[in-house]
């Protein structure tokens, strides 16, 4: 949890959904494609502007790199894939549901 936002490694969460992840080290950009929903997500490290398909989205917390891993706000990436995200503050637990 960083500044009140739950972050997860982008490759872990994306591949859990069945998405393909590409990293461009030169521009520090992550490109994700989820074939099941035909969703493309593009994120850049330390940039709050992202793209979901053709739509521009402003993130409330930018992707970051910690200990060599690219982390993103879990709510953003899950909702970009069409999932429902719930937070249980007592248990400090995130539940994600994706129905296709």
Secondary structure in CASP SS format (residue, H / E / C, confidence):
PFRMAT SS
TARGET T0000
AUTHOR 0000-0000-0000
METHOD secondary structure of the structure
MODEL  1
X C 1.00
X E 1.00
X C 1.00
X C 1.00
X E 1.00
X C 1.00
X E 1.00
X E 1.00
X E 1.00
X H 1.00
X H 1.00
X H 1.00
X H 1.00
X H 1.00
X H 1.00
X H 1.00
X H 1.00
X C 1.00
X C 1.00
X E 1.00
X E 1.00
X E 1.00
X E 1.00
X E 1.00
X C 1.00
X C 1.00
X C 1.00
X C 1.00
X E 1.00
X E 1.00
X E 1.00
X E 1.00
X E 1.00
X E 1.00
X H 1.00
X H 1.00
X H 1.00
X C 1.00
X E 1.00
X E 1.00
X E 1.00
X E 1.00
X E 1.00
X E 1.00
X C 1.00
X C 1.00
X C 1.00
X C 1.00
X E 1.00
X E 1.00
X E 1.00
X E 1.00
X C 1.00
X C 1.00
X E 1.00
X E 1.00
X E 1.00
X E 1.00
X C 1.00
X C 1.00
X C 1.00
X C 1.00
X C 1.00
X E 1.00
X E 1.00
X E 1.00
X C 1.00
X C 1.00
X E 1.00
X E 1.00
X E 1.00
X E 1.00
X E 1.00
X H 1.00
X H 1.00
X H 1.00
X H 1.00
X H 1.00
X H 1.00
X H 1.00
X C 1.00
X C 1.00
X C 1.00
X E 1.00
X E 1.00
X E 1.00
X E 1.00
X E 1.00
X C 1.00
X C 1.00
X C 1.00
X C 1.00
X E 1.00
X E 1.00
X E 1.00
X E 1.00
X E 1.00
X C 1.00
X C 1.00
X C 1.00
END
